[in-house]
């Protein structure tokens, strides 16, 4: 064949497969290409290849053999090969929750998601914190519109989320719910739900107050008045505690107003026969202790050095762990398994429901820590004492 004979472009598009932490989630990468041609004054035609990227059509790539001579006709000719690298974008995973900026629970949750996702190779993850429920619904819709393959949302209230959630569920994405609203998961089309057993958390708090022989009413402080999960904790407390339960509903954004929260709790304590206080977030612990004036204080909050020291000092009667890291682990595991229809994280605390009766519900069993238990644990693990900066006397 003549060396200047035209050779038509031959391009191989390669499907890109992402391998994630030993679990393969295959995703075909595609790239648009087109052939460009120009006729020169001498009658020859020169061809090139262009690839479409995020910024439009790229530079023309010129094969070594790329000219069609004037006298060629009647047969297909080929150019020399041009390598094309398909641009791939990892599948989008969206996690949307109602956490306020600065909320210790959600700060730990977000950090745990980011750490675990990085460890297993999930790279395209968006976490949206939307305390205003209309904006939470808008974030769900935005992820659906952009073709997310995984969408997870909390359900502080179902009515405002229903339309956006229904569209997400029908989009083909793996749509699930977590944290608040286990009983509402079916109504918004969630495949499954993972979260703390909020009612049991409140019941555990009531049992601890009973064991401490608290008298008078217990004040249950709700920092998100529209959150059905927090209401369930107060309901559980009322079911287990031998006395009355009063509720104090704070306004949205109260977590960033420590002085205002302290004043609100102090006013509620002085106005009623309050014998103890239950707070449902780490940020409320210090204001509650300040306002308690010697009354017992319990918390549904994550473990932290500050909370550990409060237990040791006796400022905090007990701590019910809300399962923040367990929830984050379950979401990351589900993202890894999303390509398997009906994939679910096995757990001894799981209640399963078929597709005919509703989503699978994974409720995390709450764990309770008290001062005496913690002191024993720390004595058996002296390195923890150094890490927390705590001194425990031998006679304590």
Buried (B, 14 or more C-beta within 10 A) or exposed (E): EEEEBBBBBEBEBBEBEBEBBEBEBEBEBEBEBEEBEEEEEEEBBBBBBBBEEEEEEBEBBBBEBBBBBEEBEEEEEBBEBBEBEBBBEBBBBBBBBBBBEEBBBBBBBBBBBBEBBEEBBBEBBBBBBBBEBEBBBBBBBBBBEEEBBBBBBBBBBBEBBBEBBBBBBEBEBBBBBBBBBBBBBBBBBBBBBBBBBBBBBBBBBBBBBEEBEBEBBBBBBBBBBBBBBBBBBBBBBBEBBEBBBBBBBBEBBBBEBBEBBBBBBBEBBEEBEBBBBBBBBBBBBBBBBBBBEEBBBBBBBBBBEBBBBBBBEEBBBBBBBBBBBBBBBBBBBBBBBBBEEEBBBEBEBBEEEEEEEBBBBBBBBBBBBBBEEBBEEBEEEEEBBEEBEBEBEEEE
